[in-house]
Amino acid sequence: MYMAVGVSLFILILLGVILFINREDKSSAGNYQMLVASREDNASSTVTEPVRDTSKLTADDLDIWDMYPEEEETGETFLDAEGSGEEVIIDSHPEPTKAPTPAITPKSDDETFDDGLHFKVNLSDGSSEWLTIDTTRARNNYDFTNAQTVDGKMHYYQDGREISKVGIDVSKDQGDIDFNQVKNAGIQFVMIRVGARGYQSGQLSFDDNFEKNLKGATEAGLDVGVYFYSQATSAFEAVEECNVVRTALSNYQIKYPVAFVMESAANDTARTDNLSKDTRTEVAVTFLKTMKSNGYKTILYGTEEWLAKKYNWVQLRDYNIWLSDDSDISDYPYVYQMLRYSTKGTVPGINGNVNMDISFVDFAAQ
């Protein structure tokens, strides 16, 4: 009997517990419905997600990684190296490093600019340099596909007609010259050295063969111009050099220009090496202006390096230019009237090599 009573009590207690649990579930569900209804009545925006009673969580609720949106991992956090305790973010997906912008000047002589804005200058030390073209300076329009070289002599044509003159320049270095043979070989003009100033001593002197060359070329019917090798370090010395030229030409008429020549001394130092650009320009302008005021045509001689880098061109833009460039095709962009294109020419009537020139202007006709 006691056993039967105990079993009955246990069953009653169990039923009571089950009923109590069911009441709790219904109460929770009711609360949930009331919460939803309250939000729908009072919220200012549409409810997108029900409010959950967090007093009871299931195993799924404990999966916290599903509670946040997935993001791409951007880096790792470390303490800074100084030990300050501050966090440092190390980006594990850094932006790719941009390639550096190419330098304006090529890193080697083999690199070239093909943009029409630069030109290559061969320097006296054997190296080369790319220079930006000065757009304020007048450009030449020579097309060397219109040039022809016959027997070492360059001719330039325009519209099928030759517009150039073939020439040479000489000094005592060529020795005795038979100018009749030179003339018969097709040479039309000759530039003759008058003299020079010593590149170290500063002493003025006449070229030993000047008068003989001038007479011989004139008698052979060649058009003649002259040049003076300057080492003047001041405007005063430039005038002294002009006086030497005037004295030498006092008994002669010439049809081609008087040229001012200044350049570096080969394999040696010169008294003009350390001249500033302003002083060098003043010397050249003084010489050219003085000779022009005495009734002579004038021209400034120089290599690409000298013409592009050694002078202030605003002061020299009104003078003729005699360029020295023995490259196959000169890429010097600015205007010039004469070109020395070879230092190793051969011409009948001259023993050894001679400098070859072409004039794009008929100075004799001016």
Secondary structure, DSSP 8 states (H G I E B T S, - for coil): -HHHHHHHHHHHHHHHHHHHHHHHHHHHHHHHHHHHHHHHHH-SS---S----TTS--TGGG-GGGGS------EEEEE-TT----EEEEESS----------SS-SSTT----SSSEEEEE-TTS-EEEEE--TTS-B----GGGEEEETTEEEEEETTEE--EEEEEE-GGG-S--HHHHHHTT--EEEEEEEEE-TTT--EEE-TTHHHHHHHHHHTT-EEEEEEE----SHHHHHHHHHHHHHHTTT---SS-EEEE----TTS--TTTT--HHHHHHHHHHHHHHHHHTT--EEEEEEHHHHHHSS-GGGTTTSEEEEE--SSS----B--SEEEEEEEE--TTSSS-EEEEEESS-GGG-
